[in-house]
Amino acid sequence: MGHSTLALIDTKAKIGKDVSIGHYSIVSKDVVIEDGCTIANNVTILDGVRIGKNSRVFPGAILGAIPQDLKYEGEESVLEIGENVTIREYCTVNRGTIANFKTYIGNNSLLMAYVHVAHDCVLGKNVILSNNVNLAGHIEVGDYAILGGLTAVHQFVKIGQHSFIGGGSLVRKDIPPFVKAAREPLSYAGINAVGLRRRNFTPETINTIQDIYRLLFVRGYNTSQAIKKIQDTIPECPEKAQILNFIHDAKRGIMKSFKQINGGR
């Protein structure tokens, strides 16, 4: 471990123990890199970046550039990256604006090559953004969500925890937790049963989630009718509360089923 003599590291940057910084990387003064991190060659880390322990950043990544937002007026803000995060080649992650003052990447997340995360996004823990995923500003991504390659997400969209979005998707509406989303226009494609089993959800819980989404997306009810059916017929459990709270708070509205989009055909 150690710093290359060809790296440009500002003397005011705070670098932890056992940190490796490769050739031609640049680290600005208002930067914190905690213990055990590996920064490859040709990485640019600008003011306002905080990187948690044991994270890895691969060649060509640019972290902490100012927002690509015409309303940005130079306010101080940060890009906070959690522990055990992997940021692959040529990712760009911008810091926040006055709206939130922070862009956040949760612990154990993976950003594959060429991912872009814009200002004020908040990613939970164990999130995977596959190659060429592009997130506009102010997006929230829940824990364990997986976004397939070449997915583009509209600003202010919320993506629920444990969801899976198929590659090449255009995400314009909020994606509730525990579901799969695919097709064009993007629509409900079942629950993420494989992911839920991998994360030790019980069969009973998975069946309950399935029952909730059948009412919401499959039985032909509108959203208000489905919510009432869910409230009246599904036993109380944390997953039911999470889903209903997500729908209630969905400012952009939630995605629909493919059947709903096509008028019941």
Secondary structure, DSSP 8 states (H G I E B T S, - for coil): --B-TTSEE-TTSEE-TT-EE-TT-EE-SSEEE-TT-EE-TT-EE-TTEEE-TT-EE-TT-EEEE--S-TT------EEEE-TT-EE-TT-EEE---TTTSEEEE-TT-EE-TT-EE-TT-EE-TT-EE-TT-EE-TT-EE-TT-EE-TT-EE-TT-EE-TT-EE-TT-EE-SBB-TTEEEETTTTEEEEE-HHHHHHTT--HHHHHHHHHHHIIIIIS---HHHHHHHHHHHS---HHHHHHHHHHHT-TT-B-EEHHHHTTT-
